[in-house]
């Protein structure tokens, strides 16, 4: 169904392959579909076997029912015209699992970020240098920042800051790492459009000995909320 939707061609191409960087959930979902075709396994099964299991991420799943069964699931809230109300269910998008939609907790995310910050890929049996391809800048994305493979990368006070995040109904998140400090930071919030990105920047600033609200780019007059959203 995803392939049929993409073939409809409702939007003209922005440019030829490799000419511009434009964030596309459909594009990342297509990578997930390609992985399924090559491995001949459903994407959740492949990810559990190749990544989640070896890294010990036992509480991480695509299935909201499995997450709920652990008893460690959060109550979600969303914004409406009447104010903030409880969101009745987790978002589901079976064709878009390659883009994310994982349900996880901070302990599992700390394992994942620790693996990425180490940078050698040994825990997954990757050849030397292969993991670095995830964070190799591929194109300009915002002032002072580049986009890699699903990661935003920028230099800040002499270190490399790698992050990604976003928001769905009832959820806001931001996670990333600073390899030079062996530092990983994950922020999870149970309401959409919450300042997870600002909290993430604040945590990294504090680890660097700065004030939490020090801007990450520009001449210092921009608010942290002005950073490009995911």
C-alpha positions, 0 to 999 in steps of 0.5 A: 500500500505504501508503494502504491501511494508513492506511485500516485505521484501527487507531488512533483520531485523537488530535484534529482537524487542527491541534489537537495536534502528534504525531510520525508517520512515517506522516504524513510518508510521506503527504506523500511520496505526495502529492508523487508524485501531484502531480508524477507522478514517483517521490519519489527522482526528484523529489528528485534533480531539484529538490533534490539536483542543484541543491545539488550533493549527488551522493553522496546517494541512497535506493538502498543499492546506489548508496551501496555502489557509491561505495566510501564506504559505512560498515560498520553495527553494531547492538545485540543481546542478545549485544552489538554486532554487524555489521548485514548490510544497510541498512534499506529502506522504499520506501513511507516515502521521504518520511520520510528513508532517504537515504544521504549523507555529511558533505560533501553534508550540509554543502552542504544545511545551508549552503543552509538556514542562508543562508535565502534559497532562491535556490539552488533558485529559491524565492520570498523567504520561502518557505524560512522556512516550513520552520522556522516553529514550528507547535506546542509539542513539548518544554520550550523547543522547538517543532516546525516542518515536520520540524524542531525549533526552539528559542531558545538563548542568543540564537540559533535552533537548528534540528535533526532526527535519529533512528536506524535499524538500524545508523545514528544521526544528528543534523543542523541549523543555527544561521542567526545563525551561518551554522553547520551541524552534521551527526553521523553514526554507524554504530551504532544508539542512539548519542549522536548528539544529545549530540554535536550539542548539544556541537558547537553549544555549543562554537561558542557558546563554551560547555562541550560539556555545557551543557544546552539547556533546563531548570534545568541538572540534566537530562542531554543524553540526556534531550532528546526523541528523534526 
